[in-house]
Amino acid sequence: MDDPTIDIPADGVPSGGPGPATGAGHDRPVLVVDYGAQYAQLIARRVREAGVYSEIVPHTWSVDRILERDPAAVILSGGTASVYAEDAPGVDARLFEAGVPVLGICYGFQAMAKALGGEVARTGLREYGGTQANVQADDSVLLKGQPDQQSVWMSHGDAVQAAPEGFTVVASTPGAPVAAFEDTGRGLFGVQWHPEVRHSTFGQHVLENFLRRGARIEADWTTGNVIAEQVERIRAQVGDGRVICGLSGGVDSAVAAALVQRAVGDQLTCVFVDHGLLRQGEAEQVERDFVAATGVDLVVVDAVDQFLDALAGVTDPEEKRKIIGREFIRSFEKAARDIVADAGSHGEQVRFLVQGTLYPDVVESGGGEGTANIKSHHNVGGLPDDLQFELVEPLRTLFKDEVRAVGAELGLPDAIVWRQPFPGPGLGIRIVGEVTRERLATLRAADAIVREELTAAGLDREIWQCPVVLLADVRSVGVQGDGRTYGHPIVLRPVSSDDAMTADWSRLPYDLLASISTRITNEVDGVNRVVLDVTSKPPGTIEWE
């Protein structure tokens, strides 16, 4: 939705702008040029939050290749290098002559200034973290509707000392005399700080000003449009072919399946392998709630005995992972072959496999260039070589928060849409020690209490996830009732994160922790101690095994 402070005249073109307002979608995306570090994905997400479709491309792309995509705008991201380093990535000045609106951020800002003849130097005044920026132009396109002083998030050692010819300096900081500049006639803009991070108070406003006022892009990237576009794409790809999908119980595979179901109906068959390692109620959510919400044709494989027999006596975490992955492949293979054989008897061949690949998966595997790989423990957990399918990946352009929004729009239950990240091997790697039926029952009961309490406190969506771990090979002395006990500890691992690459332990209220501990020790047999893991990532991982 347009920001009310962004003043666009009736003709859609602020004075001095490069052209009329346009939409941005898959045909004309905003391209975020990745110069390294963690910034590009966050910038792309913030652009989408502004209602504009964006994609990430590597800085190695030539100007010609960028322009082949006919972008609605280009954003040059931050990075870790100095523009004067020997192997520092640069930017071809021809990009700024192509008539495409460009925004440079941090390193991208400095690279832009250098390419256009500005002066970038090491001033000796480094700025890291929160910094006060002084806005110097009331009629600035980027800073319209913002206070004269604002808190911005800096991370730089070099600084732009002089803006290129034709640019107006619109902000400065103590360590950066040119902290923002713009040439509205050519649609070129830049800021030294990071508007994509929440610590920059008006950062999202800066991005939206660039998109709306600087690049004249309308906000047309909506959940409804995403669904309509993907349904059309799936129908075009699949035609009247048969499709299968491996459901894991997680949000990615569920939303991918729901989108395909919306597109092709009963041409889709879903396979759910019940390995007995899910949390309390999750198998029922797939078998009952998901089917009720979508009407999908679901094949359930009861493989609990198969998995537990294979895991008997195994305590090494890596060995457990390998066994779970292997047994999953075998179970899915059999179900898929049965479906293929049945379809073949009706003169139909199953050609397509639904995969819940997300956009971060695409970016982190090389930007989607090359053959897609099915990740271990993700959705179907891998496929045998003699099963040949064409992949259907309806979530391939979406971030996790967008996937949840699509799932909600498709009518999936909240318990599925808002399910916290859960490892493919399930509770098998949240039991430190051998996996048995009894230990699974103990961990399920404790985990259910934690989830109930987090939901009652309104915090289940505020934290990234809260693994509950059973230290099955550890016993501690306790006192319960009138006697001493020798029970197992339960570990709580609540963490806060944006992407799981790094995480910090969540500071849950003491009263909530006390309630969780009391309930677990009172209601779960064999547990007499509850402990809290207060380790960040790094050095500790989110999961224990």
N, C-alpha and C positions, 0 to 999 in steps of 0.2 A: 504494500500500500504506500502511496506517495506520502512523503513527509510534508506536513502542512507548512513548514518553514521554507520549503524549496519552491521558489517563485518562478514558475515557468509560464510565460505569456500564452495567449490563446493559440498562437501559431506553433507552440511547442518549442520555440527556439529562443533562448536568451540571446541578447545582443552579442555579436562577435563569435557565435558558435559555428561549428563545422557543418551542421545540417539539421534536418527535422528529426523529431522523435521517432525511434524505431523500436521494434521488439527484439529480444534476444532469445534464441532457443538453440536447439541442436544445429540448425542451419547457420545461425550467426551467433556463436557463443562469445562470451568474454573469456579471452585466453589469459591465464595466469602463467607467466614465464617463471619457472622454478630455478632460482639461483642457489639452492641448497638450504641447509638447516631445516627447521620445522615450520617455516612460515607459509609456504605455498598452499598446503592443504587448508590451513586456517583461513587464509585470504579467500580461497574458493568457497569455503563454507559461508563466510560472511557475505560474499556477493550473492549467494543463493538465498540467504536470509533476507536480503533486500529484494527478493522476487525476480532475480535475474540469473539465467543459466550460465554456468562457468565451467571451464575445463582447465586442467593443468598440462602444460607442455614443457619439455626440457629446454634449458638455455642453449643447447646445441642446435636447436632448430634454426634454420636460416630465415631471413626476412621473407624470402619468396615462399617458403613453406608455411610460414605464419599467415601470410596474405592469401594463400590458397584456401584457407579455412574461412575467408571473408569474415573476420571477427568484427563484432559490434564495438569492441574496445579491447585494449591490451593492458595488463597490469604487470609491471616488473617487480618481482618479489624481493625480499631481503635475502641476505646470505652471510656467510661467515668470512669471506675473503676481504682483503683490501683491494681497492681498484688499482692500486699500484703494485700489487704482487705480481711476480713474473708470469704465473699461469692463471691470473685472474680472468674470469669470464667477462666479456664485454658485451656491448650491444651495438649493432650496426646502425649508424645514423640514418640509413635509408628508411628505417622503420618510422622515423619521425617526419618523413616527407610523403608518407603514403596516404595521408588524410584520415588515418585511424586514430581516435582518441587514445591517449596513453597516460597511465598513472605510474610513476616510479615511487617505490617504497623502500626506505633505508638504503641498502646496497643498490637496489634498482634506481633509486633517486640519484645516488652519486654516479652510477654508471651512465645514466641519462645526461647529467650535467657535464660529465667529462666528454661524452661523445658529441655534445652540441657546442663545445668550446668554453664551457664554464671552468671554474677553478676549484679543484678538490685538493685538500692538503691535510697533513697530520698536524693538528693544532696543539697537541699535548693536553687538551682538555677533553678527556673521555667522558661520555655520559652513558650511564647504565641505570636502568630502572626509572622510577618516577621523576619527571622533570617538568618545570613550568615553562610553557610556550607562550610567547607574546604575539598576538595577532596584530598585524600592521596594516591591513587593508579592509576597510568596511565593505567594499564591493567585491570581495573575493568570492569566486565560484566555489572553491573547496570549503571555505570556512564560513560561508553564509549562515547566519542564524546562530552563531556560536559566540561565547564571551571573549573579551579581549585577552583574558588569561585563562589557560586551561591546563590540566594535568595530562601529560602525554608519556608514553613508555618508550624510552630510548635504549639503544644498544649499538653504540658506534664509537670508533676511535678517530677515523677520518671525518672531515666535515667539508661541506661546500662553502668556500670562501667568497665566491663571486658567481652570480647566476649567469647563464648563457645570454647572449644578446636577444632581446625581444621578450624576456621573461620579467615578470613582476615578483619581487620578494614579498610574501604575504605573512610570514611568521619567522621568528627567531627564538633561540634559547641561549643560555649563557655559554654553552659550548659549541653552538652552531649558528653563526650569524645569518646563514641562509638555511632555515629549517623547513621552509615550504616555498615553492614558487609555482607560477602558472603562466602560460601563454594561451589565453582563451581563444585567440584567433585561430590557432593551429590545433586547439584541443589537447594541449600538452600540460601535464600537471605533475607535481612531485612533493613528497613529504619525507623528512628525515626520520620521523618517529613511526611506530607500528600502530596504525589505526585498527588493525585486525584483532588486537588483544584487548580484553575487557578493561585492562588498567588504563588505557587511553580513554578518558572520560567521554569524549565526543568522537571516538574513533569510527563507530558505525555511521555516524552522521557525515563524517568526511567521505567515507566510501559511497554513501548514498548520494551525496552532493556530486561526486564525480560521475556516478552512473546516470543520475537524472539530469543534472544541469550541465555537466561537462561533456558527457557522451550521448545525451538525449535518448536514453534507453528506457522504455516503459517496463514496469513491473508485471511480467506475464508468466513467470515461472511459478506455477501453483500446483498443489497436490492433484487437483482435478485434471489439469493439463497433462501432468506426468502419467496418470493412469490412462487417459484417453490415447496419448501418444504411444505408450507401451503396448496397449491392447492392439492398436493398429499394426505395430511392428511385429508382434507375436503372430498375429493372423497372417501377415504377409510371409513370415518365415516358415510357419508350420503348415499353412494350407489346410488340407484335410488329413494330415498325418497324425499318427499316434504319438503320445508324449508320456514319459514317466518322470517322477520326481521322488527323491529320497527325502522324507521329512525327518528332522532330527528332534523336533520339539522346540527349536529356537525360532527367533523372530525372522531371521533372514530366509530360511527355507520356507517358513509358513507364508510370508508375504510374497515370495517368488511364486509359490504354488497358487496362491489366491489370485495373483495377477494372470497367470496362465489359465486358470480356471475361468476367470472372467472373459478371457479372450476366446478359448476354444471349447469350454464346457466339458462334456463327457469324453472328449478325445484324450483327456489327461487321466492317468492313474498314479496315485501317490503310494509310496511304500514306506511304512513306519516299522523299523526294527526295534522291538521292545527288548532291550538287552538287560533290563532290570537294574540299570545304574542311574536312572533319572530320580529326581526328587519327588517327594510326596505329591500326588495329584497331577504330575506332568504328563504321564502316559494317558491318563483319562482326558486331559485337556486336548490332546491330539485326537484320540479316538472318538470323543464325544463333541466337544465344543468346536473344534476346527471343522469337523464334518458338518455340524449343524449350521455353522456360519457360512460355509462355502458350497455345501452339497457335493463335495469332491468324492470321487470313487477312491476309497482307501483300502489298501491291502495291509493287514497287520501281521507281522512275523513274530511269533512268540519264541524268543531265543534266550530266555532267562537261564534255563538249565545249561544250554550250550556255552554261554559266557562264563557262568560261575564254575562250571566244570573245568574250563580252560584256565581260569584264574586261581584255581585251588593250589595252595601252597606257595604262591608267588608273592614276594614282598618287594622286590626291586621295582621302583617306579617306572623306569624306562621299559623294563620287560612287560609290566602291566600295560603300558601304552601300546606296545607292539602287538600284544595279544588281543587287546580290544579292537585295534585297527584291523588286524587280520580276520578276526571273527566277524566284524562288521562287513568287510568285503565279501566274505563267504555267504553271509546271510542275504545281503543285497543281491549278490550274483544269482543265487537260487531264485529269489523272488522275481528278479528282472527276467531271468530265463523263462520262468513260468508264464510271465506276462507276454513275452515275445512269442512263446510257443502257442499260447492261447490266441493271441492276435493273428499269428500266422495261419491258424486253422480257419480263421474267418477272412483270410485273404488280405490282411492288413499287417504291415511291418512297422514295428516301433522304431522310429528313426531319431527321436529327439529326447534329450535329457535336460531337465531343468536344473540349473545350478544357481545358488544364491550368492554369486560373486558381487561384492560391493566396490564402489569406486576407489576407496583406499587400497583394496587388494590389487586393482588394476595399476594404480600409480606405483605402488611399492614393488610390483613385479616388472617394472620397466615401461609404464605408461600405456600398457595394452598393446604394445607392438610385438607381434609374435604369437605363438600358440598358447591358448589358455590352458593352464594346468589345474587339475582338481586337487585341492589341498587336503592333506591328511586330516581326518577327523572332522572335516567340514561338510555338512549336508550328507553326502553319500559316502564320505570317507575314502574314496578311491574306487576305481573300477578295474576289472580284469581286462587284459589286453584284447581278448577276443570278443568283447562287447563294443561295437562301434556305434557311437551316437553323435549326432550334431548337437552342440550345446545351445540351450536357450537361456540367456542371462538377462532377465528383465530388470535387475537391480544394478546393472553394471555401471550406470552413471550416477548412482545415488550414494550419499553419505548415510550413516546409521540413523541420525535423527530424521532424515527424509524417509527412510524405510519405515520407521515407526509411524510417521504421518500418513504414508500410503496405506499401511496396514489398518490404521484407525478408520481411514476413509472407506476402505473396502469392507468394514464391518467386522473385523476380527476381534475376538474377546480381548479385554485389557490385559488379562493374565498372560496372553501370548505376546501382544504388542509391546508391553512394558516389561517383559521378562528380562532380568539382568543377564549379562553375558555368562555363559556356562560352558565349561570345557567339553569338547567332544567325548573324551573318555568318561565324562560324568563323575559320579561319586567314587568311581574306581580309583581316582587319584586324589580324592579328599579323605581317604582312609589310609593313614600311614601304617602299613602292615598288610597282612593278607586280607583279601576281600571275601567275606562270607555273608550268608543271608542274615545272620544275627547282627553283624556289625553294620550292614546296610540299613537294617530296621532301626538300629540305635541312631545312626547318623541322620536318617530321614526324619525321625521324630524331633531331634534337636534342631535341624535345619528348618522344619516347619514352624517351630516356635519362634525362631529368629525372624523369619519372614513375616509371621503374624504380628509380632511386636513392632517391626519396622513399619509395616503398613499402618498399624494403629497409631503410631507416632507421626505419620505423614512423611516419613523419611525414605521410603523404599525407592522413590524416584530421584531423591537428592544425592544419593551416593551411586558410584559406578557399579559396584557389586559388593556382596558380603559373603565370601566363601566361609563355610562352616566345616571345620576339619576335626576328624576323630583320630586321636593318637592311640590307635589300637594296640600298639606294642609297648605302650607306656601305662603304668598304673601308679596311682598315688593313694596315700592313706587319707581317709575322711571319717567324719562322724555323722551318721544319719540315723535318726530315731534314737534308740538307746544303745547302739552298738557301733563298733568301728567297721569301716568299709574299705575295700581295696578296689577302687574303680578307675575308669578311664577319664582323662581330661578331654574337654571340648575346647577348640581354639576358635575364636571369632576373628575374622580378618576383613573388617569393613574398610574399603578404600575409595578414594575420590580420584577421578581421572577424566581426561577428555578422549583419550584414544588408546589407553592401556600400555602405551610405550613407556610412560612414566606414571607413577601414582604415589599418593601420600595416604597415610592411614586417616580415616575419617574420625573426627572428634565427636563421637556420639554422646548425648547427655548421660550423666552418671545415673540418673533415675532410670533411664531406659536400659542401661547396661545391668543395673541391679535387678530389674524386672526379668530380663532375659536369663540372667544367671539363676535367679530363684526358681523360675519355671523349669529350666532344664534340669537342675539338680533335684527338683521335686517330682517331675513328671517322666523323666527318661531313666529307665532302669540301667544300672551299670555305670552311670556318670556321676561323679562326686566333686568335680572341679571344672570351672569355666575360666579360661584365660583370654586375654586380649593381645593380639599381635599389633605392635606399634612400630613396625618397620616400614620405611618407605621403599619405593622401587625407583632406581637402585638404592641399596644393594640387594634387597630381597625381591623375589618375584611375587606376583599376586597369589598364584597357587603355591601350595607347599610342595607338591611333587610334579 
